[in-house]
Amino acid sequence: MPLDNNRSEAALRKAALGRKNFLFVGHESAGENLAGRYALVATCEANGVNPEVSLADVLLRVQTHPNSCARRGASRRTPTAPPCS
C-alpha cells in the first residue's frame, strides 16, 4: 500500500467542490439531475472511460431503440404502444 493517498484525496476534493456547487442549483429536481450526471461522470472516470463518448453512445442507443418514445414522438400514442412518461 502506498504511503500517500493523492488519488483518493483528489477524488474527494472533486466531490467536496461539487457538494458546494449543488447548494445553488435552484430547484430540488435540478439538484437530483445534476447529482446523477455527476455520479455518471465520476463512475466513467474511475473506470477509465471517456464520459462524453459514453454519454453520447447511450443517448444514441436510447433514441434509436425500437421502444423509444423519442423515436415515435412523446406526444403521439399508438394504441399498442406503452405510454411515454
Gaussian input, Z-matrix of N, CA and C with variables (Angstrom, degrees):
# hf/3-21g

backbone

0 1
 N
 C     1     B1
 C     2     B2     1     A1
 N     3     B3     2     A2     1     D1
 C     4     B4     3     A3     2     D2
 C     5     B5     4     A4     3     D3
 N     6     B6     5     A5     4     D4
 C     7     B7     6     A6     5     D5
 C     8     B8     7     A7     6     D6
 N     9     B9     8     A8     7     D7
 C    10    B10     9     A9     8     D8
 C    11    B11    10    A10     9     D9
 N    12    B12    11    A11    10    D10
 C    13    B13    12    A12    11    D11
 C    14    B14    13    A13    12    D12
 N    15    B15    14    A14    13    D13
 C    16    B16    15    A15    14    D14
 C    17    B17    16    A16    15    D15
 N    18    B18    17    A17    16    D16
 C    19    B19    18    A18    17    D17
 C    20    B20    19    A19    18    D18
 N    21    B21    20    A20    19    D19
 C    22    B22    21    A21    20    D20
 C    23    B23    22    A22    21    D21
 N    24    B24    23    A23    22    D22
 C    25    B25    24    A24    23    D23
 C    26    B26    25    A25    24    D24
 N    27    B27    26    A26    25    D25
 C    28    B28    27    A27    26    D26
 C    29    B29    28    A28    27    D27
 N    30    B30    29    A29    28    D28
 C    31    B31    30    A30    29    D29
 C    32    B32    31    A31    30    D30
 N    33    B33    32    A32    31    D31
 C    34    B34    33    A33    32    D32
 C    35    B35    34    A34    33    D33
 N    36    B36    35    A35    34    D34
 C    37    B37    36    A36    35    D35
 C    38    B38    37    A37    36    D36
 N    39    B39    38    A38    37    D37
 C    40    B40    39    A39    38    D38
 C    41    B41    40    A40    39    D39
 N    42    B42    41    A41    40    D40
 C    43    B43    42    A42    41    D41
 C    44    B44    43    A43    42    D42
 N    45    B45    44    A44    43    D43
 C    46    B46    45    A45    44    D44
 C    47    B47    46    A46    45    D45
 N    48    B48    47    A47    46    D46
 C    49    B49    48    A48    47    D47
 C    50    B50    49    A49    48    D48
 N    51    B51    50    A50    49    D49
 C    52    B52    51    A51    50    D50
 C    53    B53    52    A52    51    D51
 N    54    B54    53    A53    52    D52
 C    55    B55    54    A54    53    D53
 C    56    B56    55    A55    54    D54
 N    57    B57    56    A56    55    D55
 C    58    B58    57    A57    56    D56
 C    59    B59    58    A58    57    D57
 N    60    B60    59    A59    58    D58
 C    61    B61    60    A60    59    D59
 C    62    B62    61    A61    60    D60
 N    63    B63    62    A62    61    D61
 C    64    B64    63    A63    62    D62
 C    65    B65    64    A64    63    D63
 N    66    B66    65    A65    64    D64
 C    67    B67    66    A66    65    D65
 C    68    B68    67    A67    66    D66
 N    69    B69    68    A68    67    D67
 C    70    B70    69    A69    68    D68
 C    71    B71    70    A70    69    D69
 N    72    B72    71    A71    70    D70
 C    73    B73    72    A72    71    D71
 C    74    B74    73    A73    72    D72
 N    75    B75    74    A74    73    D73
 C    76    B76    75    A75    74    D74
 C    77    B77    76    A76    75    D75
 N    78    B78    77    A77    76    D76
 C    79    B79    78    A78    77    D77
 C    80    B80    79    A79    78    D78
 N    81    B81    80    A80    79    D79
 C    82    B82    81    A81    80    D80
 C    83    B83    82    A82    81    D81
 N    84    B84    83    A83    82    D82
 C    85    B85    84    A84    83    D83
 C    86    B86    85    A85    84    D84
 N    87    B87    86    A86    85    D85
 C    88    B88    87    A87    86    D86
 C    89    B89    88    A88    87    D87
 N    90    B90    89    A89    88    D88
 C    91    B91    90    A90    89    D89
 C    92    B92    91    A91    90    D90
 N    93    B93    92    A92    91    D91
 C    94    B94    93    A93    92    D92
 C    95    B95    94    A94    93    D93
 N    96    B96    95    A95    94    D94
 C    97    B97    96    A96    95    D95
 C    98    B98    97    A97    96    D96
 N    99    B99    98    A98    97    D97
 C   100   B100    99    A99    98    D98
 C   101   B101   100   A100    99    D99
 N   102   B102   101   A101   100   D100
 C   103   B103   102   A102   101   D101
 C   104   B104   103   A103   102   D102
 N   105   B105   104   A104   103   D103
 C   106   B106   105   A105   104   D104
 C   107   B107   106   A106   105   D105
 N   108   B108   107   A107   106   D106
 C   109   B109   108   A108   107   D107
 C   110   B110   109   A109   108   D108
 N   111   B111   110   A110   109   D109
 C   112   B112   111   A111   110   D110
 C   113   B113   112   A112   111   D111
 N   114   B114   113   A113   112   D112
 C   115   B115   114   A114   113   D113
 C   116   B116   115   A115   114   D114
 N   117   B117   116   A116   115   D115
 C   118   B118   117   A117   116   D116
 C   119   B119   118   A118   117   D117
 N   120   B120   119   A119   118   D118
 C   121   B121   120   A120   119   D119
 C   122   B122   121   A121   120   D120
 N   123   B123   122   A122   121   D121
 C   124   B124   123   A123   122   D122
 C   125   B125   124   A124   123   D123
 N   126   B126   125   A125   124   D124
 C   127   B127   126   A126   125   D125
 C   128   B128   127   A127   126   D126
 N   129   B129   128   A128   127   D127
 C   130   B130   129   A129   128   D128
 C   131   B131   130   A130   129   D129
 N   132   B132   131   A131   130   D130
 C   133   B133   132   A132   131   D131
 C   134   B134   133   A133   132   D132
 N   135   B135   134   A134   133   D133
 C   136   B136   135   A135   134   D134
 C   137   B137   136   A136   135   D135
 N   138   B138   137   A137   136   D136
 C   139   B139   138   A138   137   D137
 C   140   B140   139   A139   138   D138
 N   141   B141   140   A140   139   D139
 C   142   B142   141   A141   140   D140
 C   143   B143   142   A142   141   D141
 N   144   B144   143   A143   142   D142
 C   145   B145   144   A144   143   D143
 C   146   B146   145   A145   144   D144
 N   147   B147   146   A146   145   D145
 C   148   B148   147   A147   146   D146
 C   149   B149   148   A148   147   D147
 N   150   B150   149   A149   148   D148
 C   151   B151   150   A150   149   D149
 C   152   B152   151   A151   150   D150
 N   153   B153   152   A152   151   D151
 C   154   B154   153   A153   152   D152
 C   155   B155   154   A154   153   D153
 N   156   B156   155   A155   154   D154
 C   157   B157   156   A156   155   D155
 C   158   B158   157   A157   156   D156
 N   159   B159   158   A158   157   D157
 C   160   B160   159   A159   158   D158
 C   161   B161   160   A160   159   D159
 N   162   B162   161   A161   160   D160
 C   163   B163   162   A162   161   D161
 C   164   B164   163   A163   162   D162
 N   165   B165   164   A164   163   D163
 C   166   B166   165   A165   164   D164
 C   167   B167   166   A166   165   D165
 N   168   B168   167   A167   166   D166
 C   169   B169   168   A168   167   D167
 C   170   B170   169   A169   168   D168
 N   171   B171   170   A170   169   D169
 C   172   B172   171   A171   170   D170
 C   173   B173   172   A172   171   D171
 N   174   B174   173   A173   172   D172
 C   175   B175   174   A174   173   D173
 C   176   B176   175   A175   174   D174
 N   177   B177   176   A176   175   D175
 C   178   B178   177   A177   176   D176
 C   179   B179   178   A178   177   D177
 N   180   B180   179   A179   178   D178
 C   181   B181   180   A180   179   D179
 C   182   B182   181   A181   180   D180
 N   183   B183   182   A182   181   D181
 C   184   B184   183   A183   182   D182
 C   185   B185   184   A184   183   D183
 N   186   B186   185   A185   184   D184
 C   187   B187   186   A186   185   D185
 C   188   B188   187   A187   186   D186
 N   189   B189   188   A188   187   D187
 C   190   B190   189   A189   188   D188
 C   191   B191   190   A190   189   D189
 N   192   B192   191   A191   190   D190
 C   193   B193   192   A192   191   D191
 C   194   B194   193   A193   192   D192
 N   195   B195   194   A194   193   D193
 C   196   B196   195   A195   194   D194
 C   197   B197   196   A196   195   D195
 N   198   B198   197   A197   196   D196
 C   199   B199   198   A198   197   D197
 C   200   B200   199   A199   198   D198
 N   201   B201   200   A200   199   D199
 C   202   B202   201   A201   200   D200
 C   203   B203   202   A202   201   D201
 N   204   B204   203   A203   202   D202
 C   205   B205   204   A204   203   D203
 C   206   B206   205   A205   204   D204
 N   207   B207   206   A206   205   D205
 C   208   B208   207   A207   206   D206
 C   209   B209   208   A208   207   D207
 N   210   B210   209   A209   208   D208
 C   211   B211   210   A210   209   D209
 C   212   B212   211   A211   210   D210
 N   213   B213   212   A212   211   D211
 C   214   B214   213   A213   212   D212
 C   215   B215   214   A214   213   D213
 N   216   B216   215   A215   214   D214
 C   217   B217   216   A216   215   D215
 C   218   B218   217   A217   216   D216
 N   219   B219   218   A218   217   D217
 C   220   B220   219   A219   218   D218
 C   221   B221   220   A220   219   D219
 N   222   B222   221   A221   220   D220
 C   223   B223   222   A222   221   D221
 C   224   B224   223   A223   222   D222
 N   225   B225   224   A224   223   D223
 C   226   B226   225   A225   224   D224
 C   227   B227   226   A226   225   D225
 N   228   B228   227   A227   226   D226
 C   229   B229   228   A228   227   D227
 C   230   B230   229   A229   228   D228
 N   231   B231   230   A230   229   D229
 C   232   B232   231   A231   230   D230
 C   233   B233   232   A232   231   D231
 N   234   B234   233   A233   232   D232
 C   235   B235   234   A234   233   D233
 C   236   B236   235   A235   234   D234
 N   237   B237   236   A236   235   D235
 C   238   B238   237   A237   236   D236
 C   239   B239   238   A238   237   D237
 N   240   B240   239   A239   238   D238
 C   241   B241   240   A240   239   D239
 C   242   B242   241   A241   240   D240
 N   243   B243   242   A242   241   D241
 C   244   B244   243   A243   242   D242
 C   245   B245   244   A244   243   D243
 N   246   B246   245   A245   244   D244
 C   247   B247   246   A246   245   D245
 C   248   B248   247   A247   246   D246
 N   249   B249   248   A248   247   D247
 C   250   B250   249   A249   248   D248
 C   251   B251   250   A250   249   D249
 N   252   B252   251   A251   250   D250
 C   253   B253   252   A252   251   D251
 C   254   B254   253   A253   252   D252

   B1=1.4441
   B2=1.5274
   B3=1.3263
   B4=1.4643
   B5=1.5264
   B6=1.3293
   B7=1.4547
   B8=1.5286
   B9=1.3213
   B10=1.4616
   B11=1.5309
   B12=1.2747
   B13=1.4676
   B14=1.5272
   B15=1.3307
   B16=1.4622
   B17=1.5267
   B18=1.3334
   B19=1.4663
   B20=1.5159
   B21=1.3264
   B22=1.4629
   B23=1.5235
   B24=1.3244
   B25=1.4613
   B26=1.5321
   B27=1.3201
   B28=1.4661
   B29=1.5268
   B30=1.3314
   B31=1.4649
   B32=1.5271
   B33=1.3127
   B34=1.4627
   B35=1.5250
   B36=1.3141
   B37=1.4688
   B38=1.5267
   B39=1.3330
   B40=1.4684
   B41=1.5207
   B42=1.3277
   B43=1.4645
   B44=1.5254
   B45=1.3192
   B46=1.4660
   B47=1.5333
   B48=1.3084
   B49=1.4608
   B50=1.5162
   B51=1.3240
   B52=1.4548
   B53=1.5123
   B54=1.3317
   B55=1.4635
   B56=1.5277
   B57=1.3202
   B58=1.4669
   B59=1.5342
   B60=1.3195
   B61=1.4646
   B62=1.5269
   B63=1.3427
   B64=1.4530
   B65=1.5220
   B66=1.3117
   B67=1.4615
   B68=1.5305
   B69=1.3125
   B70=1.4598
   B71=1.5264
   B72=1.3283
   B73=1.4589
   B74=1.5209
   B75=1.3255
   B76=1.4525
   B77=1.5077
   B78=1.3250
   B79=1.4554
   B80=1.5186
   B81=1.3258
   B82=1.4595
   B83=1.5253
   B84=1.3377
   B85=1.4693
   B86=1.5266
   B87=1.3248
   B88=1.4661
   B89=1.5209
   B90=1.3210
   B91=1.4637
   B92=1.5152
   B93=1.3450
   B94=1.4667
   B95=1.5282
   B96=1.3321
   B97=1.4684
   B98=1.5196
   B99=1.3198
   B100=1.4577
   B101=1.5244
   B102=1.3217
   B103=1.4642
   B104=1.5255
   B105=1.3319
   B106=1.4690
   B107=1.5132
   B108=1.3099
   B109=1.4786
   B110=1.5184
   B111=1.3175
   B112=1.4625
   B113=1.5286
   B114=1.3254
   B115=1.4615
   B116=1.5286
   B117=1.3313
   B118=1.4590
   B119=1.5282
   B120=1.3208
   B121=1.4730
   B122=1.5216
   B123=1.3261
   B124=1.4617
   B125=1.5276
   B126=1.3327
   B127=1.4616
   B128=1.5236
   B129=1.3324
   B130=1.4705
   B131=1.5241
   B132=1.3273
   B133=1.4603
   B134=1.5236
   B135=1.3285
   B136=1.4670
   B137=1.5219
   B138=1.3440
   B139=1.4635
   B140=1.5221
   B141=1.3354
   B142=1.4543
   B143=1.5138
   B144=1.3301
   B145=1.4594
   B146=1.5218
   B147=1.3325
   B148=1.4498
   B149=1.5373
   B150=1.3492
   B151=1.4638
   B152=1.5251
   B153=1.3199
   B154=1.4683
   B155=1.5166
   B156=1.3242
   B157=1.4652
   B158=1.5280
   B159=1.3159
   B160=1.4619
   B161=1.5279
   B162=1.3259
   B163=1.4571
   B164=1.5291
   B165=1.3293
   B166=1.4667
   B167=1.5289
   B168=1.3291
   B169=1.4578
   B170=1.5267
   B171=1.3311
   B172=1.4659
   B173=1.5294
   B174=1.3221
   B175=1.4627
   B176=1.5279
   B177=1.3221
   B178=1.4591
   B179=1.5221
   B180=1.3395
   B181=1.4658
   B182=1.5257
   B183=1.3229
   B184=1.4667
   B185=1.5206
   B186=1.3169
   B187=1.4664
   B188=1.5243
   B189=1.3243
   B190=1.4606
   B191=1.5197
   B192=1.3249
   B193=1.4642
   B194=1.5286
   B195=1.3312
   B196=1.4690
   B197=1.5285
   B198=1.3230
   B199=1.4679
   B200=1.5163
   B201=1.3199
   B202=1.4558
   B203=1.5233
   B204=1.3167
   B205=1.4687
   B206=1.5226
   B207=1.3178
   B208=1.4605
   B209=1.5245
   B210=1.3270
   B211=1.4568
   B212=1.5260
   B213=1.3364
   B214=1.4634
   B215=1.5181
   B216=1.3169
   B217=1.4640
   B218=1.5112
   B219=1.3037
   B220=1.4626
   B221=1.5225
   B222=1.3217
   B223=1.4625
   B224=1.5234
   B225=1.3334
   B226=1.4614
   B227=1.5135
   B228=1.3150
   B229=1.4513
   B230=1.5065
   B231=1.3022
   B232=1.4414
   B233=1.5203
   B234=1.3381
   B235=1.4677
   B236=1.5305
   B237=1.3237
   B238=1.4558
   B239=1.5204
   B240=1.3044
   B241=1.4660
   B242=1.5205
   B243=1.3221
   B244=1.4702
   B245=1.5199
   B246=1.3305
   B247=1.4740
   B248=1.5142
   B249=1.3161
   B250=1.4581
   B251=1.5272
   B252=1.3190
   B253=1.4624
   B254=1.4878
   A1=108.33
   A2=117.50
   A3=119.70
   A4=111.34
   A5=115.12
   A6=120.25
   A7=112.64
   A8=117.18
   A9=118.88
   A10=109.61
   A11=116.09
   A12=120.81
   A13=109.65
   A14=115.37
   A15=120.55
   A16=112.67
   A17=116.78
   A18=119.00
   A19=111.36
   A20=116.95
   A21=118.55
   A22=111.33
   A23=117.33
   A24=119.86
   A25=110.97
   A26=117.04
   A27=120.26
   A28=110.62
   A29=117.24
   A30=120.64
   A31=110.60
   A32=117.37
   A33=120.69
   A34=111.75
   A35=116.56
   A36=120.07
   A37=110.20
   A38=116.21
   A39=119.92
   A40=110.50
   A41=117.08
   A42=120.54
   A43=111.05
   A44=117.24
   A45=120.72
   A46=110.51
   A47=117.63
   A48=121.07
   A49=110.31
   A50=116.80
   A51=120.83
   A52=111.78
   A53=116.61
   A54=120.63
   A55=110.73
   A56=116.55
   A57=120.48
   A58=110.31
   A59=117.13
   A60=120.72
   A61=112.42
   A62=117.86
   A63=121.20
   A64=111.99
   A65=118.31
   A66=121.40
   A67=111.68
   A68=118.13
   A69=121.82
   A70=113.23
   A71=118.21
   A72=119.97
   A73=112.75
   A74=118.43
   A75=120.95
   A76=115.54
   A77=119.09
   A78=121.12
   A79=108.50
   A80=116.70
   A81=120.93
   A82=112.49
   A83=117.17
   A84=119.26
   A85=111.22
   A86=117.22
   A87=120.01
   A88=110.20
   A89=116.58
   A90=120.28
   A91=112.18
   A92=116.35
   A93=119.81
   A94=110.82
   A95=116.88
   A96=120.67
   A97=111.22
   A98=115.87
   A99=120.28
   A100=111.17
   A101=116.90
   A102=120.60
   A103=111.04
   A104=116.48
   A105=119.80
   A106=112.25
   A107=116.46
   A108=120.03
   A109=111.13
   A110=116.16
   A111=120.04
   A112=110.25
   A113=116.61
   A114=120.95
   A115=110.86
   A116=116.89
   A117=121.10
   A118=111.19
   A119=116.07
   A120=120.70
   A121=110.37
   A122=117.83
   A123=120.85
   A124=111.03
   A125=117.11
   A126=120.41
   A127=110.97
   A128=116.49
   A129=120.13
   A130=110.50
   A131=116.76
   A132=120.13
   A133=111.52
   A134=117.75
   A135=121.17
   A136=111.60
   A137=116.64
   A138=121.00
   A139=113.12
   A140=116.78
   A141=120.32
   A142=114.32
   A143=117.37
   A144=122.68
   A145=108.41
   A146=116.63
   A147=121.05
   A148=108.77
   A149=118.93
   A150=120.26
   A151=113.91
   A152=118.35
   A153=120.61
   A154=111.39
   A155=116.34
   A156=120.98
   A157=110.07
   A158=116.38
   A159=120.64
   A160=111.43
   A161=117.74
   A162=121.00
   A163=111.24
   A164=117.33
   A165=120.21
   A166=110.44
   A167=117.36
   A168=121.39
   A169=111.07
   A170=116.50
   A171=120.21
   A172=110.95
   A173=117.41
   A174=120.11
   A175=111.64
   A176=117.60
   A177=120.83
   A178=110.57
   A179=116.46
   A180=119.65
   A181=111.64
   A182=117.38
   A183=120.51
   A184=109.92
   A185=116.51
   A186=121.25
   A187=111.91
   A188=117.74
   A189=120.90
   A190=113.63
   A191=117.87
   A192=121.06
   A193=109.13
   A194=118.19
   A195=120.45
   A196=114.11
   A197=119.00
   A198=121.90
   A199=112.94
   A200=117.79
   A201=121.63
   A202=111.81
   A203=116.51
   A204=121.36
   A205=110.11
   A206=117.44
   A207=120.63
   A208=110.65
   A209=116.86
   A210=120.31
   A211=111.84
   A212=117.38
   A213=119.21
   A214=112.46
   A215=117.38
   A216=121.21
   A217=110.49
   A218=117.00
   A219=121.14
   A220=111.91
   A221=118.03
   A222=120.08
   A223=111.96
   A224=118.01
   A225=120.84
   A226=109.06
   A227=115.74
   A228=120.56
   A229=109.33
   A230=116.02
   A231=120.30
   A232=107.67
   A233=118.80
   A234=119.86
   A235=113.72
   A236=118.25
   A237=120.48
   A238=113.15
   A239=117.65
   A240=120.69
   A241=110.80
   A242=117.27
   A243=118.99
   A244=109.43
   A245=117.57
   A246=119.51
   A247=111.64
   A248=115.90
   A249=121.85
   A250=107.51
   A251=115.17
   A252=117.74
   A253=110.64
   D1=131.34
   D2=-178.95
   D3=-68.27
   D4=154.14
   D5=-179.18
   D6=-74.63
   D7=-26.81
   D8=179.02
   D9=-104.55
   D10=163.31
   D11=179.21
   D12=-131.85
   D13=47.96
   D14=-177.20
   D15=-59.63
   D16=-38.34
   D17=-178.26
   D18=-65.51
   D19=-43.34
   D20=-179.75
   D21=-70.60
   D22=-36.16
   D23=177.49
   D24=-65.42
   D25=-38.95
   D26=178.06
   D27=-64.82
   D28=-39.91
   D29=178.48
   D30=-65.23
   D31=-41.40
   D32=179.16
   D33=-68.79
   D34=-32.46
   D35=178.54
   D36=-63.48
   D37=-41.09
   D38=177.59
   D39=-62.84
   D40=-42.70
   D41=-179.73
   D42=-64.81
   D43=-39.99
   D44=-179.94
   D45=-66.11
   D46=-40.69
   D47=178.01
   D48=-65.80
   D49=-42.41
   D50=177.83
   D51=-62.41
   D52=-41.88
   D53=179.28
   D54=-60.23
   D55=-39.18
   D56=178.05
   D57=-66.13
   D58=-41.48
   D59=-179.70
   D60=-70.51
   D61=-29.16
   D62=-178.33
   D63=-67.50
   D64=-17.02
   D65=179.35
   D66=-66.54
   D67=-20.20
   D68=-171.81
   D69=-116.55
   D70=31.82
   D71=-178.33
   D72=-79.66
   D73=-21.12
   D74=174.18
   D75=99.39
   D76=-30.48
   D77=-178.51
   D78=-149.04
   D79=148.87
   D80=-176.54
   D81=-61.89
   D82=-43.32
   D83=-179.54
   D84=-67.40
   D85=-32.21
   D86=175.83
   D87=-65.41
   D88=-39.02
   D89=177.17
   D90=-64.51
   D91=-38.99
   D92=177.60
   D93=-65.38
   D94=-41.90
   D95=177.27
   D96=-62.24
   D97=-44.45
   D98=-179.59
   D99=-64.37
   D100=-40.94
   D101=178.75
   D102=-63.85
   D103=-39.13
   D104=177.23
   D105=-64.11
   D106=-43.03
   D107=177.87
   D108=-66.43
   D109=-38.72
   D110=178.30
   D111=-63.08
   D112=-41.72
   D113=178.22
   D114=-64.07
   D115=-40.21
   D116=178.27
   D117=-61.57
   D118=-47.23
   D119=-179.85
   D120=-64.50
   D121=-42.98
   D122=-179.44
   D123=-64.50
   D124=-39.09
   D125=178.43
   D126=-66.06
   D127=-42.39
   D128=177.88
   D129=-61.07
   D130=-46.75
   D131=-178.83
   D132=-64.23
   D133=-37.50
   D134=179.58
   D135=-66.09
   D136=-28.48
   D137=-178.99
   D138=-99.79
   D139=7.15
   D140=177.14
   D141=73.32
   D142=27.93
   D143=-179.52
   D144=-108.94
   D145=139.09
   D146=177.20
   D147=-71.06
   D148=115.87
   D149=-176.39
   D150=-61.88
   D151=-36.06
   D152=-179.73
   D153=-64.72
   D154=-45.62
   D155=-179.73
   D156=-65.48
   D157=-42.27
   D158=-179.68
   D159=-63.70
   D160=-47.07
   D161=179.92
   D162=-64.73
   D163=-40.99
   D164=178.05
   D165=-61.53
   D166=-40.01
   D167=178.95
   D168=-64.98
   D169=-45.23
   D170=-179.70
   D171=-63.70
   D172=-44.52
   D173=-179.56
   D174=-63.72
   D175=-37.73
   D176=177.62
   D177=-66.16
   D178=-42.13
   D179=179.82
   D180=-65.49
   D181=-40.13
   D182=179.44
   D183=-65.38
   D184=-43.09
   D185=-177.78
   D186=-64.10
   D187=-36.53
   D188=-176.10
   D189=-97.38
   D190=3.81
   D191=179.02
   D192=-67.88
   D193=141.42
   D194=-177.98
   D195=-57.87
   D196=-29.89
   D197=-179.02
   D198=-95.31
   D199=12.72
   D200=-175.66
   D201=-72.80
   D202=132.68
   D203=175.16
   D204=-69.98
   D205=-29.94
   D206=-179.87
   D207=-65.73
   D208=-31.77
   D209=-177.08
   D210=-71.97
   D211=-39.67
   D212=-177.70
   D213=-98.45
   D214=-2.08
   D215=-179.86
   D216=92.05
   D217=120.81
   D218=-175.11
   D219=-65.90
   D220=-25.85
   D221=-177.48
   D222=-83.38
   D223=-23.33
   D224=-179.66
   D225=-93.14
   D226=133.04
   D227=176.00
   D228=-122.96
   D229=128.85
   D230=173.98
   D231=-90.97
   D232=155.11
   D233=-177.77
   D234=-59.91
   D235=-29.89
   D236=-177.57
   D237=-93.33
   D238=-10.97
   D239=-176.39
   D240=-85.69
   D241=142.44
   D242=175.90
   D243=-69.39
   D244=155.11
   D245=-179.41
   D246=-66.12
   D247=144.54
   D248=175.87
   D249=-88.11
   D250=130.19
   D251=178.57
   D252=-128.06

